[in-house]
């Protein structure tokens, strides 16, 4: 009975298209030379092994292909019904889909097939103590390890199956466009350019992933043993890959898994709240609690570890938890922003409901407050907003967010969020910059708050626009099909106030 389970795993297979029917010009579906295709008839028929993860709260479906690589079976992520909840963003154009009544941006195709193909193993032996390490391509960790970590580390697997992630040197920021390392990459093979700081004294971090096997080990490599992973980030004094020179002044951090946390837990609530700012693939929840890989399983780690640091690298945000002593002697747990001095996440349902009245169906925001009780709305600006179009007879006010549009993010600069103070009357938001005004106006237009748009138009006009401001303004073009009478009125006013402006 899996009724109360947070997630379940299903296994199955689908038959690959035969070479004769697939009409593959490159012949990639053909039976590899020297084989007869299958043992029974030599017909060349092959199959793709599928793994499907179904999560109950929130409802989502994730589909993997199981591929043979170096005589071991590894996962490759093919489809997710909800990009917000998945730990990796599938490399395809996202599209809206509905699972369990929840509308979300999906990615990938669930019924893809995998062709038999050769694999190349890259190994190295830095010293006798470390033994032989095998390079682990990132595509086999997609969906298992958050994308923000895959973008920043190169992974090697040790002889005991533990995995070490070595930080790439020379990254200026998390938003830098990283090239995917392939298993045929010469730099990885010779261990030179891709690890150009091997003897550097510059401080770095390192990931240590310890596999915790459930039940007896499976030496055949045929996926017959389940396991969970303990992911820890070590702070080092240098970046020498042949040693681990831990910095005693910085604590070792353990990564917590939001998806596997119980629905009523603080971890789940915090994770779902911050997923309003970015996808969980770019939300890292860390604990400073000391963890032994031999004593705790994954569920115990989530339950017994404190939440100490939360990083959202793509949005350039981080939060640190603190316990504050109140006048009445009680203690209150707060999540403080490291980027907005004195502001912490407001947990009051009253504050959230008040802001929702101002923003309508806009929901990608969190509410912050200060010691004086002043409220602020924090909204990510690096999410490209779109309106979901159903058909010509129905007006949709559903907002869809493309959070991985590289051009949009690049135009944002270092500050990738908009902070809106709420007026003491609690009747409107204060917009501190032109870009924040324009973004809020576009969002109001998308959700059908035309009165708010009408009032903001005159404050959203300038003769010269930055790249950030221009891309926001250009989104008005995609709202031209809105035939609501108030939408026509808004567009008429836009035309009137922009007469004579260039562009």
N, C-alpha and C positions, 0 to 999 in steps of 0.2 A: 504494500500500500504506500503510494507516494503522494497522497493527497496533501499532506502538510509539508512536503519537501519544497525548499526554495527553488531547486532546479533538478531536472532529470536529464540523463544522457541516453539517446537512442542511437542504435547502430543499424546500418543497412547498406545495400549496394544497388547500383543501377548499371545496366549494360551499356557499354560504350558503343557509339555508332561503328558499324563495320566499315573497313576500308573501301569496299565497293559502293556503299550507299552514302558515305560522307563526302565523297568527291573532293577530298583534300588534295590540293594541287601539290603541296609540299611532301605528301606521303608520310606525314608525322603519325598518322593513325595506323600505319602498316605494322605488321608484326616484326619485331626486331630480328635482325639477321641471326640465324643459328637457332631460332626457336620455332615451334610449330603452332604457336598461338594459344592453344589449350591442349591439355593432356588427352582429352577424350576424342576429339575429332580433327584437331589441327585446322579448325575453321578460321582462326585468327580472332575469335571473339574475346574481348577483355571486359573487365568490370571496374567500376570506381567505387571504392569503399567510402561511405558517408558517415559522419558523426554529427548528430543534431542535438544541440543543447536548448532545452525549453525552460525558460525562467518564468516563475509565476507572478512575482511582485517586484517591479512592474512587469507586465507580460511582454516577452520578447522571444525571438527565435534566432539562433545562430547556427550556421551550417558550415562544416569543415569537410574538405577532402582529405583522406588519409593517403599519403604518398610514401612510396619506398624511396629512401635516400641513404645510400651507404649501408644497405642491408638492415636498415631500421625503419620503422613506420613513424612518420611525423605528420602533424596537421598543417594544412594551409587553409586560411580563412577564405570562404567563397561568398558568404551572404550573411547579412544581419538585418533583421526587421526594424531595428532601432539604432541608428548611428550614435545617438546620445548615450546609450547604455553600454555599447560595445567598447572593448578596450583597444580596438583598432578601427580605423576608417577605411572601408573597402575601397580599393582603387577603381572606382567607376562613378559615373554621374549619379548623385543621390536622387531619389524619387520618393514621393509620398506613398505610404502604405499604412494599412490599418490592421493591427493584431490585437485581439481581445478588446476591441472597442477603442484602442488607443491609437491615434494618428501620429505618425512619426516619419522621419526621413530614413528610408531604407537604402541599402547599398548592396550591389552584387547580384548574382544570379544563383539560386539554390541548386539548380540541376546541371551545373557544369560537370564535365567529365575530365578525368586525368589520363593522359596517354602514358604507356610504358616508355621510360626514357632512361638514359644513362645518368649517373651522378658522379660528381667529382668531390672527393674528400680532401680537405686541406688540413694538415696537422703540423704541429711545431713542438719543439722541446726546448724551452728557454733555459732550463737547468734540470739537473737530475732530481732535485727535491720536488719540483712541481710535476715532473713526469710529462707525458704526452698530452697535448691539448688539441682538440678538434674544432675547427672553425664551424660555427653554427649560424647559417644564413638567417636573416631577420624574418624572412617570410614564414619560417617554421615557428616563430614566437608570436606572430601577429594574432591578436585576440586573446593571448594568454598573458602577455606583459603589456602594460600601457604604451601606446605609440610614442609618447613624449620621452620614454626611456629608450625605446628602440632607436629614436632619432639621435640620441646622444652617446650611446655606448656601442662598442663592438663586442660580440659575445663568442666566447670559447668554452667548450665543454671539457671538463677534466675526466680522468680515468674512472673516478668514483661517481660519475654522472652529474656532479655539481657543475654549475655554470657560473662563469665569471664574466662580468661586463666591464670592459676597460673604457674609460672616458675618452672620447675623441678630443684631441687637443686643438686649440686654435679656433674654437667656436666663440663667436662674439656674443651670441644670444640664442635663446631657444627657438626664435622665429626664423633662424637662418634656413634657407632651403638646402636640405641635405640630399646628396646623391645616395641612392640605395646601393649598398655593397653587395656584390654578387659573389657566388662561390667560385667564379672563375677570375675574380679580380686579382691582378698581378701584385698589387700593393699588399693585399692580405697574404698572398702566397709567400712573398719574400720578407714580409714583416718589416718593411722599411718606411715608406712615405706615409702610410696610414697610421703609423705609430711613431710620428716624428719626435715625440717628446719622451722616448723610452728612458733616456738618461737625464731628463730634465729634473730640476729641483723645484719646479712649480707645483704647488699643492693641487690635489685632484680628489675626485671621489671614485669609488669602485663599487660595483654591484656584485653581491654574492647571492646566488640562487641555489638553495639546498632543496633537493627533492625528498619528500617524505612519502615513502611507498606504503600503501595500504595492502596488507596481505603479503603472501610470498612473492619474491622477485620473479620476473619473467625473463630468462636469459635469451629467449628466442627473438625478442623484439617485435612480437606480433600483437602489441596493444592489449595484452591479457592482464596487466596489472594497473590498477588505478593509483594515482599519486597526487599530492598537492605540493605546492612550492612555498618555501619561506624566502622572501625577497628582502634583502637588507642592503643598505647603502653605507659604506665605510668612508670616513673622511681620512685622507692620507696627507702626509707631509710633502710627498713628492709624487711623481708620475712614473716611477720606475716599475715596469711590469713584472720584473723578476723578483720583486719583494713586496711585502705589505708593511709599510712603515706608518702605522696608525697615529693620527693626531689625537693626543689625549685630551685636548681642549674642546674637541667636538664629539658629540655623542653619535653612536651608531643608530641608524634609523631603520625601522621595520615598516614595510609597506602593508597597509591594510586593504582588504578586498571589499569594496562597497557592494558589489553584486551578490556576494555570498553572505552578507550580513542579514540577520533576521529583520523583518519589516518593521518591528517596533523598537529597534535598537537605535542608539544615538548615532552610530556610524552610518546606518542606512539613511536616517533623516538628514544628516549633514551632507552626505553624498548626493542625495536627490536635490537638496537645496542648491548646492554648488553646480549641479548639472544644468541649472538655469543659465550659468555663466559660460560653460563650455562642456563639451562632451567628456564623458568619464575617461576616455583615452588620454585626456590632458588634464585630469584632476588627480593629483597624487596626495593621498592621505597617509602621513607618516606618524609613527609612534616612537617615543624615546624609551619605552619600557624594555628592560632587558629580557631577551627571548632566547631560550635554548631550543635548538632544532630537534633535540632528542626528547623533549618533554611535552611539547604542545603540538596539536594538529591545527589545521587552518582555522576551524571554527573556534577553537580555544583562543587562538591568537587574536582574532577579531573581538572576542568577548572580554578578554582579560587585559588587553593593551589599551592604554590611554591614547587619546587623539591630541597630539602636541603640535604638529606642523602640517599645514596644507598648502600645496603649491599648485598654481595654475599657470604653467610656463608660457602657453600660447597667448594668454590674456595678460601676461606680465603681472600677476597678482600672487600674493601669499598671505597666509593668516597664521597666527600663533595663538594657542589657547592659554588662558590665564585664569586662576581662581582669585576672585575679588571678595574681600571681607566687607560685608554690609554693616551698617550702624547697629542693627539689631542682633549682631553676632553671627548671623548666618553667612554661608559662603556660596558664591555664585560663579558658575563656570561660564566664561565668555570666550568668544572667538574674535580676536582683535586683528584688524587689517594692518599689515606691515607697510602698506603703501599710502594709507590715509591716517595720519596721526590722530590718535584719540578716538577713532571710530571702531565699533565692534558690531557684529552681526546681531540684529534685533530679532529676538525669538517670540515677541509678543504677537499673538494672532490678531489683536486689535490694530496694531500698526500695519500688518500685512493687509488686512481687509480695507483699511483706509486708503492705502496706496493703490490697491486694485480698483477702487472706485474712481481714482484719478486716471488710471492707465487702461481701463477697460480689459480687453482680452490679451493685452501685452503681458507676457508672463516670464520673459527672460531677464529677470532682475532679482536682486536681493535688497533688503532694507538694512541700512546701517544706522546707528545712533551714537551719540556722544554722552558724556556724563551729565550734561544738562537736559537730556531728553530730546534734543533736536534730532529730527529724522532726515535721512538722506536715501536717495535711490541710486544704486550702483547698477549700471547697465553695460554689458560688453559691446564695444563698438566694432569689434573685428568679426562680427557675425553679419553676413550679407543677408538682408531681409527680403523676403518675397511673399506675395499673397498667393494662397492656393486657389487656383481657378478650377471650378467644377464644370460648369457649362454656362451658356449664355443666359439661361433663365434664372440662375441662382447667383446671388452675390455672396462671395466667400469673404469672411473677415479672419480666416485662419492664417496665422503667420508661420511661414517656413523659413528656417535659418540655415544658410550654407556657411558652416563655421570653418571650412578648410580652403576657401578661395584665396589662393596665394597672392594674387594681385591686389585684392581688397585689403588683406592683412598688411601687405608691404606698404600700402599708402597710409596706414595708420600711424606709423612711427613707433616710438617707445611707449607712449601712453595709449593703451588700447581699450580703455573704459571711459564711460561718461558718468560723472558724479553730479546728481541733481539734488541740491538742498530743497527740502519741502518748506514752503512758506508757513510761518507760525499759524496762519489761519487754516492751514491744512486743505486749502482749496485749489492750489496749483503748485507746479514745480518751477524752481528757478533754474534758468539755463545759463551757465557761466561762460559759454563760448559759442561762437557761430556754428561750429561743427556739432556741438551737443544740441543746439536748437534745431538744426536741420535734421539730425537723426531722429529726434523726438517728433518733429513734424511729419516726417515720412512714416514713422511707426503709427502715429495717430491716423494718418490717411489710410494705411493698410487695414487697420481694425475698424474703420468707419466712424471715427470721432471727428466728423467734419467741422463741427463748431470749434473744436480746439485747433484744428489746422487753420481755419479762417483767422483766428486770433493771433496765430504765430507767424503768418506769412511775412508781414512787414519786418519782423526781426530776423528773417532768414534770407535776406537779400544783400548781396555785396557785388561790387564791380569786379573784384579779383578774388578768386577762390583757390585754395590750396588743393593738392591732389586728393586729400581726405575729404574736403568739403565738396569737391566736384563730383566724386563718385557717389556721394550721398544724394546730391541734387539730381544726378542722372537717373536715380531710381524712380523719380516721378514719372518718367517716360512710360514705365511699365504699368502705371495706374491709369493710363488713358482710356482703358476699356470700361472703367467704372461708370455706369450710366445712372447712378443715383442722382437725383436733382441737386442735392447739396454738393456732390462731387463736381458737377458742372459749375456751380457757384464758386467753389474753391479754385477751379482752373481759370475762371474768368478773372478772379482777383489776382492770381499768380501772373496772368498775362498783363494786367494793368500795372502792377508794381514793378515788373521787369522790363517795361517798355524803354527802349534806348540803351539797355545794357548789352554789352558784347556777348556773343555766344548764346 
